[in-house]
Amino acid sequence: MPTVTAQGKAIHCETGANLRQVLLANSVDLYNGQAQVINCRSLGTCGTCAVAIQGEVSAVNWKDKARRSLPPHSPARNLRLACQTQVLGDITVTKYDGFWGQGETLLW
């Protein structure tokens, strides 16, 4: 059973669990500011659930890659959309500032 470390919490989940669902179910502040209200609800179209991930997760799918190739995101940044990512092993999740989580300042 993988462990997701995020916002100072260690969360256990099933292998293959959706990262967005795991974080929200465990009261992790995934969205910045009004993105908490205005987001695509896991469709992979808004990009507001972007996070940095260390550890074993699913391969990048076309929705994740396509959305992060558009501003304000940059395909050169090592970010992933939590809504399009499955947890495959122990991971550490980091969130940055900015409405879409695309900023440079570490939040958690």
N, C-alpha and C positions, 0 to 999 in steps of 0.2 A: 504494500500500500504506500504510494508516494506521499511525500510531505511537501507542501507548498509553504514557503516562508515569504510572508508579505506583511508590511506595515507592523512589524514586530510580533506577528502571530505565526505559529506553526500549525498548519492545517493539514489533516490527513484526508485523502480522497482516493477514490477508485482510479485505477489505471485507465486512461482514456477519457477521464472526466473533462468537461469543458471548463477552461480556466475562468472565464467570466462568471459562470454559474457558481463555481467554487468560491471565488472571492466575494461575490455579493451575498451568498448564503451565510458567509462568516463575517459579515459586517465590515469588510475592507472597503475603504473609500476609493473605489476604482475611478470615479469620474471627478473631474475638476470643475468647480463652480456650477454654472447652469447646465453643463453637460450631464449632470445627474438627472435633469428633467428632459433635456433635449438630446436624445441619442437614438440610434436606429434599433435598439432592443435586440441586438445580436444578428442583424442582417449582414454586417460587415461593410456597410456603406458609409458610415459617418467618420470612423477613425478615432473617436473619442476615448476608446478603451485601450489605446496604445500604451504598452509597457515594455520595459527591458526585461529579458528573462535569461537566467543562467541555469543550465541543466537540460534534461532531456524532455523535449516536447515534440509534437507532430511536425511534419514538414510544412513549409509555408504553402498555403493553397492560393488559388488564383484571386479570390476576393481580397485576401490579406495583401498580397503583392500589388494588386491593382490599386487599392485604396492608398496604400503607403507610397505609391509612386506619384501621387498628386499632392500639391501644396495644401496645407502647410507642412505636410510630411515630406521626407526625403528618403528615397530608396537606399541611400548611403548609410542612414542611421540603422543601428542594430535594435530596432523595435519590432514588436509583434502586436497584432490585435488580439486581445484576450478572448474575444467572442469567437475567434476562428482558430483557437489553439487548444489542443488536447494535451493533458498532462500525462507523460509516459514514465517519468521518474521523479526523483527529488529535484525541486527547482527553487530558485530565489527570484522573486519578482520585485522590480523597482519601478516607481512612478515618478515622472518629471512634471514640471509645471506647464502652463499653457492650456488653453481650452481643449486641445486635442491630445494633450500629454506629449507634445512635440518639443517642449522647451528644453533648456539646458540646466535648469536648477532642480536638484534632487528634492522631491517632496517626502518620499519614504522608500 
